[in-house]
Amino acid sequence: MHVIPTLTGGGAENFVAALLPLLDDGVVQPAVMTIYPTALPADSRALTAVPLMRIDRKGRYDPGFFPRMVSAMRALRPDVVHTHMHNGKYWGRLAAIAAGVPVVVHTAHNPCDDHRLVAEVLADRALNARTSAIVTFLEHQRRFLAHFERIPEEKIVVIANGVPLGDVATPAQRAVARSRLRLNDDTFAIFVIGRLQEIKNQQLALRAMYELPFSLRRKLALYIIGNGPDRARLARTIEELGLDECVSMLGHRSDVKEILPAADLVFAPSRSEGMPLALIEAMAAGIPVLSAPWLGATEFLDGGRLGTIAADYDPLHVASLLAQLANAREFLGMRARAAAQEVRERYDIQLTAARHRDLYRRLVDRASAA
């Protein structure tokens, strides 16, 4: 049983929604519990075959949600409860322990975020001791978690994120996508994809655009794709910096895969990440990527072989990088082709599902033997 706040939203929700149907091999049988009201993703028909238990927590002042979680777990009697995100990390693990579930797994989707309350630190230490395995995505993140949360390294398992892989975008798909966005051939299009919240740091992309010489800025187009609590602040920054002509906020788009081939570059300016699905999807489509230097970015992009990594978070430095990349399309194309091949070897979600199934079997066998 996977426990997650909802099944629709950002990268973690999309990842779990794509992973769940692939776990079912006749031995491993997945189910999912959502804590808050949710709907199934419109593009995931296979997910309808996975049993869904909705707790429908009505907000902070709904104390009955936790007994409902424990009761649902006791009714299903799962061998493994696998939790995700903040509510899963605390309420999901606590409910699994209360329900007597033999194996508890948690995925740290943002493993290098060190901003926690004292109460959260104490709760983490108590719950980590009762957790069978912590999943993260990169070796750098495993070492950080072991040090910062005082978790034995052998309890932390590295399983790379994965996405359903399509083909590299064709010139015809690129032409259609750019037509939808009314882009001419000379415009260098930059996409920033993700939930609009402070940790995703879309402000860096805006301020880097502002630092570009006006003659170059008018040849670039920045598209911010996503919704979230930072939307109003980003809109104010665009207005204050006079970026209306070169920056577009597209909001939530259900057609990201269709318009992605229009991009010349996908930029992840985040302060902290787990393993950004937007960059994996871009690389799989043959789109060059640029990343801020969050912990693990160098490992994820193989030291810069698979994408460009900014040296720091200085808007001037990022603007200089954007200027260089906008004038290096041939180089970017060569690197993007190499990345597209590498993604198929590392980040296919079928491989991710197989590694999760192997983890569950090992943990259940160990619990049975104990």
LINHU-V985792 format. One line per field, one symbol per residue. psi: psi as a letter, one per 30 degrees, with the letter a starting at -180 (. if undefined). burial: + if it has 16 or more other C-alpha atoms within 10 Angstrom, else -. A space follows every 10 residues. Layout:
BEGIN
psi=???
burial=???
END
This chain:
BEGIN
psi=kkkkelgkca eeeeeeeeee fffjgfekjl lkkkelkllk kfgieffffk kkjkfhkgae hiffeeeeee eeeeeehlek kjlkaeeeed eeeeeeeefg kfkkkkkjfi fgjgjlleee eeeeeeeefg kekkkaflee eeeeeeeegh kkeffkkjjk lllkkalkkl eeeeeeeeee ghklffkjkk kjklkjleff hfeeeefeee fkkeeeeffl kkkjkllafg eeeeeeeeee fhgeffkkjf akkfheeefe ffkfkkkjgk ekldjjeeee eeeefgkllk klhljfeeee ghgfeflkkk fagkeeeeee eeeeefghee eeeeeeeeee eeeffegkfe eeeeeeeeee eeeeeeeee.
burial=++++++++++ ++++++++++ ++++---+++ ++++++---- +-----+--+ -++++++--- ----++-+++ -+++--++++ +++++--+++ +++++++-+- ++++++++++ +++------- ---+--++-+ ++++++++++ ++-++----- +---++++++ +++-+--++- --+++-++-- --+---++++ ++++++++-+ ++++++++++ ++----+--+ +++++++--+ +--+---+-- --+--++++- ++------++ ++++++++++ ++++++++++ ++++++++++ ++++++++-+ +--+-+++++ --+-++-+++ +++-++---- -+--++++++ --++--++++ +++--++-++ --++------
END
